[in-house]
Amino acid sequence: MVEDQKKEFASAYNKFINGLQLKNIRLLSSHIDLGNVDPRTEEGGAPLRMKSSAESSERPEGFAVVNTYRIDFQHAQSREDCGFIECTLLVEYDSAISLTDELFKVFCDRNLGLNTWPYFREFVQNTVCRAGLPPLILPVLKSLPGK
């Protein structure tokens, strides 16, 4: 019976994804503090702590997601936080199927980052360069930070 439920959910999720369209993505807010990041000690791979969160809300044609990413920079020796970059994106989707909590959980784990992570990567790279720090290129997304 459990296997049948898994197959049924997988089928429902596939229908959900097939009826999904990305309508809009935009920067909602950002918070940055790089004042204590030392480019001499951070160059070459200072420790980073990354996390993300997502919340959904219904819209008439689908749903919206507020997706926040945050990177905390840490000093190489002490591992104390010395700065951060936080970016919140608003992502709007048209959907033929209503979003349930169960669908949203799987959507966040599998699909949301594929839509938003490239925007965050570019935001971080641009911000770090503008701050006069060594370039920072975030890795490709394999799983959402903090998951």
DATAJO-V744002 format. One line per field, one symbol per residue. phi: phi as a letter, one per 20 degrees, with the letter a starting at -180 (. if undefined). psi: psi as a letter, one per 20 degrees, with the letter a starting at -180 (. if undefined). A space follows every 50 residues. Layout:
phi = ???
psi = ???
This chain:
phi = .ffffffffgfffffgffedcfebbbfeabccbdfdeeffeefnoffcdd bbbbcdbfcgerbccedddbddecffeemefcrbcccdddddcebfdfed gfffgfgffddgffedggffgfffffffffemefgcdffffdbfgme
psi = gghhhgggggghggggghjppogqpqpgrqppojhjoohhhipjlqqqpq rqqpqqqqrhicrqpoopqpppqqqggijqpjrrppppqpppqpphpqpr ggggghgghhhghhhhghggggggggggghijrqqooqrqphqpqj.
